[in-house]
């Protein structure tokens, strides 16, 4: 897998970003806004693990908590630092909701990114520092 090199340059965006993943974290859908902000074409995103956007500043424990919560079929909300294809970063308030099939079995997750406020980012940076 191609590893992105993190740059200390923030990318700002205004529109909501939406993507869906299966139970293994593989992207099954991405809206055009998500593709634009991440720097990937939609066709490139489908079939990739969503960890492709994981910024190296995000502690492992944050992602472990995300998967623990998701595997218990709960909604999840947090602020995360993400990485773009070009290495720039973007902050998002992320809301994750389970996705169900017609038999009410969980089949994946719908993830919505909204631009994070300065206060949310500052709080998250403090949280990340606690893991160092």
C-alpha beads as a LAMMPS data file, in Angstrom:
LAMMPS data file: protein, C-alpha beads

132 atoms
131 bonds

1 atom types
1 bond types

-500.0 500.0 xlo xhi
-500.0 500.0 ylo yhi
-500.0 500.0 zlo zhi

Masses

1 110.0

Atoms # bond

1 1 1 0.000 0.000 0.000
2 1 1 1.264 3.484 -0.833
3 1 1 2.084 5.404 2.346
4 1 1 1.326 9.087 2.302
5 1 1 3.912 11.554 3.519
6 1 1 2.358 14.003 5.968
7 1 1 2.828 17.679 5.243
8 1 1 2.200 20.361 7.831
9 1 1 -0.303 22.150 5.593
10 1 1 -4.003 22.269 6.438
11 1 1 -6.634 21.773 3.759
12 1 1 -9.936 23.517 4.505
13 1 1 -13.313 22.494 3.123
14 1 1 -16.919 23.608 3.493
15 1 1 -19.237 20.791 2.310
16 1 1 -20.124 17.559 4.119
17 1 1 -18.188 14.484 3.080
18 1 1 -19.885 11.082 3.056
19 1 1 -18.533 7.594 2.560
20 1 1 -19.560 4.070 3.501
21 1 1 -17.469 1.111 4.606
22 1 1 -18.146 -2.581 5.075
23 1 1 -17.425 -4.459 8.314
24 1 1 -13.737 -4.741 7.373
25 1 1 -13.325 -1.008 6.834
26 1 1 -13.306 -1.266 3.039
27 1 1 -14.845 1.728 1.269
28 1 1 -17.992 0.796 -0.665
29 1 1 -19.240 4.315 -1.481
30 1 1 -17.805 7.844 -1.496
31 1 1 -19.555 11.046 -2.498
32 1 1 -17.848 13.483 -4.853
33 1 1 -17.126 15.933 -2.011
34 1 1 -15.239 13.228 -0.146
35 1 1 -13.204 12.368 -3.224
36 1 1 -12.391 16.021 -3.842
37 1 1 -11.250 16.724 -0.282
38 1 1 -9.168 13.543 0.029
39 1 1 -7.541 14.095 -3.364
40 1 1 -8.551 10.703 -4.749
41 1 1 -10.886 9.891 -7.620
42 1 1 -14.020 8.055 -6.465
43 1 1 -12.996 4.984 -8.479
44 1 1 -9.714 4.876 -6.548
45 1 1 -11.477 4.997 -3.196
46 1 1 -13.850 2.073 -3.716
47 1 1 -12.226 -1.116 -2.475
48 1 1 -9.576 0.633 -0.372
49 1 1 -9.459 0.414 3.407
50 1 1 -10.515 3.663 5.031
51 1 1 -7.226 3.710 6.972
52 1 1 -5.787 5.298 3.844
53 1 1 -6.925 8.636 5.383
54 1 1 -5.423 7.962 8.791
55 1 1 -3.035 10.743 9.703
56 1 1 0.107 9.545 11.549
57 1 1 -0.594 12.043 14.369
58 1 1 -3.725 10.110 15.406
59 1 1 -2.909 7.709 18.263
60 1 1 -3.634 3.997 17.769
61 1 1 -5.909 4.060 20.831
62 1 1 -8.287 6.481 19.097
63 1 1 -8.804 4.057 16.211
64 1 1 -9.049 1.088 18.569
65 1 1 -11.869 2.900 20.389
66 1 1 -13.605 3.612 17.075
67 1 1 -13.612 -0.051 16.058
68 1 1 -14.582 -1.246 19.522
69 1 1 -17.553 1.123 19.490
70 1 1 -18.519 0.242 15.921
71 1 1 -18.304 -3.481 16.596
72 1 1 -20.774 -3.007 19.428
73 1 1 -23.136 -1.458 16.849
74 1 1 -23.184 1.979 18.375
75 1 1 -23.032 5.388 16.803
76 1 1 -19.695 7.104 17.089
77 1 1 -18.778 10.784 17.046
78 1 1 -15.355 12.354 17.236
79 1 1 -13.029 14.908 15.764
80 1 1 -10.179 13.414 13.732
81 1 1 -7.167 14.612 11.825
82 1 1 -7.128 13.038 8.358
83 1 1 -4.547 12.944 5.602
84 1 1 -5.091 13.715 1.911
85 1 1 -3.427 11.969 -0.993
86 1 1 -1.018 14.909 -1.374
87 1 1 -0.026 14.756 2.324
88 1 1 -1.974 17.823 3.449
89 1 1 -4.250 17.285 6.448
90 1 1 -7.852 18.154 7.192
91 1 1 -9.808 18.093 10.423
92 1 1 -13.317 16.661 10.536
93 1 1 -16.107 16.154 13.004
94 1 1 -16.994 12.586 12.134
95 1 1 -20.297 10.856 12.802
96 1 1 -20.452 7.114 12.179
97 1 1 -23.758 5.239 11.996
98 1 1 -24.289 1.499 11.474
99 1 1 -25.794 0.436 8.143
100 1 1 -28.264 -2.458 8.147
101 1 1 -29.568 -4.878 5.540
102 1 1 -33.253 -5.819 5.138
103 1 1 -32.924 -8.477 7.857
104 1 1 -31.637 -5.856 10.324
105 1 1 -28.089 -7.246 10.262
106 1 1 -25.298 -4.717 10.419
107 1 1 -23.417 -4.695 7.109
108 1 1 -21.213 -1.628 7.472
109 1 1 -21.112 2.005 8.462
110 1 1 -22.077 5.356 7.015
111 1 1 -19.528 8.036 7.849
112 1 1 -20.181 11.754 7.582
113 1 1 -17.365 14.296 7.877
114 1 1 -18.211 17.915 8.666
115 1 1 -15.661 20.719 8.970
116 1 1 -14.342 20.846 12.537
117 1 1 -14.422 24.032 14.565
118 1 1 -11.244 25.557 15.957
119 1 1 -12.350 24.620 19.486
120 1 1 -12.936 20.969 18.492
121 1 1 -9.494 20.819 16.883
122 1 1 -7.789 22.333 19.943
123 1 1 -9.523 19.825 22.238
124 1 1 -8.530 16.921 19.999
125 1 1 -4.892 18.050 19.853
126 1 1 -4.875 18.043 23.674
127 1 1 -6.355 14.531 23.656
128 1 1 -3.714 13.280 21.186
129 1 1 -0.994 14.693 23.448
130 1 1 -2.231 12.545 26.340
131 1 1 -1.304 9.438 24.349
132 1 1 2.326 10.498 23.714

Bonds

1 1 1 2
2 1 2 3
3 1 3 4
4 1 4 5
5 1 5 6
6 1 6 7
7 1 7 8
8 1 8 9
9 1 9 10
10 1 10 11
11 1 11 12
12 1 12 13
13 1 13 14
14 1 14 15
15 1 15 16
16 1 16 17
17 1 17 18
18 1 18 19
19 1 19 20
20 1 20 21
21 1 21 22
22 1 22 23
23 1 23 24
24 1 24 25
25 1 25 26
26 1 26 27
27 1 27 28
28 1 28 29
29 1 29 30
30 1 30 31
31 1 31 32
32 1 32 33
33 1 33 34
34 1 34 35
35 1 35 36
36 1 36 37
37 1 37 38
38 1 38 39
39 1 39 40
40 1 40 41
41 1 41 42
42 1 42 43
43 1 43 44
44 1 44 45
45 1 45 46
46 1 46 47
47 1 47 48
48 1 48 49
49 1 49 50
50 1 50 51
51 1 51 52
52 1 52 53
53 1 53 54
54 1 54 55
55 1 55 56
56 1 56 57
57 1 57 58
58 1 58 59
59 1 59 60
60 1 60 61
61 1 61 62
62 1 62 63
63 1 63 64
64 1 64 65
65 1 65 66
66 1 66 67
67 1 67 68
68 1 68 69
69 1 69 70
70 1 70 71
71 1 71 72
72 1 72 73
73 1 73 74
74 1 74 75
75 1 75 76
76 1 76 77
77 1 77 78
78 1 78 79
79 1 79 80
80 1 80 81
81 1 81 82
82 1 82 83
83 1 83 84
84 1 84 85
85 1 85 86
86 1 86 87
87 1 87 88
88 1 88 89
89 1 89 90
90 1 90 91
91 1 91 92
92 1 92 93
93 1 93 94
94 1 94 95
95 1 95 96
96 1 96 97
97 1 97 98
98 1 98 99
99 1 99 100
100 1 100 101
101 1 101 102
102 1 102 103
103 1 103 104
104 1 104 105
105 1 105 106
106 1 106 107
107 1 107 108
108 1 108 109
109 1 109 110
110 1 110 111
111 1 111 112
112 1 112 113
113 1 113 114
114 1 114 115
115 1 115 116
116 1 116 117
117 1 117 118
118 1 118 119
119 1 119 120
120 1 120 121
121 1 121 122
122 1 122 123
123 1 123 124
124 1 124 125
125 1 125 126
126 1 126 127
127 1 127 128
128 1 128 129
129 1 129 130
130 1 130 131
131 1 131 132
